[in-house]
Structures are given as structure tokens and as C-alpha cells.
Amino acid sequence: RAAQDHRLRWFVVTAAKIALVMVAMVSFTILLGTLVMAGALPGGGAFVAGALMVGLALVLSIPWALATWAADRWIARARTEA
């Protein structure tokens, strides 16, 4: 049975989208802070760091999606049994 009428795939895709939005927010804050404080764009290493953040966020979004999916299934089951 799907949790809240969504399959696991939906949870994985949604978690990845949320993770990428968080990475974008952090990256924008760093960019803006560097522009304001140093009056310049971040160096080339910032793009490598950004790519690493994207990769790590996507990897970590999978266990997050699994945990959310499992919790939703448990809650749905508890509601029907009560």
C-alpha cells in the first residue's frame, strides 16, 4: 500500500527536489556574501564545492525519502488500526 497515495518513487523525487532547493539557497547565500564582503565572485574552487554539495545532497536525499516513506506508511497503518 502506498503512503498517502504516493509510491516510494514520488518520495525519492520529492526529497531530491527539496535537497536541491536547499543547496541552491546555501549557494546563493555564499555568492551574495562573497559579493558583499569581498566585492568579487567566488573562485573556481567554489564551483567544485557546489558540485560536491549537489552530489552529496542527492545521495543523502535517498535515506531521507526512505525514512519519510516508512514513517508515512507506519502512520497510515496506525490510523486504520486505531
Backbone torsions as a table, in degrees:
resi	resn	phi	psi	omega
1	ARG	NA	137.2	-178.3
2	ALA	-80.8	142.5	178.0
3	ALA	-75.3	125.7	-179.6
4	GLN	48.4	38.7	179.5
5	ASP	62.3	23.5	175.7
6	HIS	-121.9	141.9	176.5
7	ARG	-83.0	167.8	179.2
8	LEU	-57.5	-38.1	179.9
9	ARG	-56.4	-40.8	179.6
10	TRP	-62.5	-41.2	178.9
11	PHE	-64.2	-40.4	180.0
12	VAL	-65.4	-46.5	-179.4
13	VAL	-64.0	-43.2	179.9
14	THR	-64.8	-42.0	178.2
15	ALA	-63.5	-39.3	178.4
16	ALA	-64.9	-41.6	178.0
17	LYS	-61.5	-44.9	180.0
18	ILE	-63.7	-42.7	179.1
19	ALA	-61.4	-42.0	-179.9
20	LEU	-67.7	-34.7	175.2
21	VAL	-64.6	-41.1	178.6
22	MET	-64.3	-41.3	177.5
23	VAL	-62.4	-42.4	178.9
24	ALA	-62.0	-40.2	179.3
25	MET	-65.5	-43.9	178.5
26	VAL	-64.6	-44.3	-179.7
27	SER	-62.5	-42.5	178.5
28	PHE	-63.4	-40.8	178.8
29	THR	-63.1	-42.5	177.8
30	ILE	-64.5	-43.9	178.6
31	LEU	-60.5	-48.5	-179.6
32	LEU	-64.2	-42.7	178.5
33	GLY	-62.5	-39.8	178.6
34	THR	-67.6	-40.7	178.2
35	LEU	-63.2	-42.9	-178.0
36	VAL	-71.9	-46.4	-174.2
37	MET	-78.4	-38.6	-175.3
38	ALA	-109.8	-12.3	-179.2
39	GLY	68.0	25.3	-178.4
40	ALA	-147.1	166.6	174.7
41	LEU	-80.2	153.4	176.3
42	PRO	-60.9	154.3	-178.8
43	GLY	-71.3	179.1	-177.4
44	GLY	-61.2	-30.7	178.4
45	GLY	-63.8	-22.7	179.2
46	ALA	-66.1	-32.8	179.6
47	PHE	-71.5	-36.6	175.4
48	VAL	-65.4	-44.0	178.3
49	ALA	-62.2	-39.7	177.9
50	GLY	-63.3	-42.3	178.3
51	ALA	-64.6	-39.2	177.1
52	LEU	-64.9	-39.1	178.2
53	MET	-64.0	-40.8	178.5
54	VAL	-62.5	-48.0	-179.8
55	GLY	-60.8	-46.1	179.9
56	LEU	-64.8	-40.2	178.9
57	ALA	-62.8	-40.1	179.3
58	LEU	-68.0	-38.6	178.0
59	VAL	-66.3	-44.5	-178.2
60	LEU	-73.0	-19.5	178.9
61	SER	-70.0	-21.5	-179.3
62	ILE	-68.5	-52.7	176.8
63	PRO	-64.0	-30.7	176.9
64	TRP	-63.6	-44.6	178.7
65	ALA	-64.1	-42.0	178.9
66	LEU	-62.5	-42.9	179.7
67	ALA	-65.0	-42.2	179.5
68	THR	-66.0	-43.4	178.8
69	TRP	-61.2	-46.7	-179.6
70	ALA	-64.0	-41.3	179.2
71	ALA	-64.9	-41.9	178.7
72	ASP	-63.7	-39.9	177.9
73	ARG	-64.3	-42.4	-179.5
74	TRP	-64.0	-43.9	179.5
75	ILE	-63.7	-44.3	179.5
76	ALA	-61.3	-42.0	179.4
77	ARG	-66.8	-41.3	179.7
78	ALA	-63.6	-35.2	179.9
79	ARG	-68.7	-36.7	-177.6
80	THR	-77.1	-24.1	-179.4
81	GLU	-86.3	-20.0	-176.1
82	ALA	-78.2	NA	NA
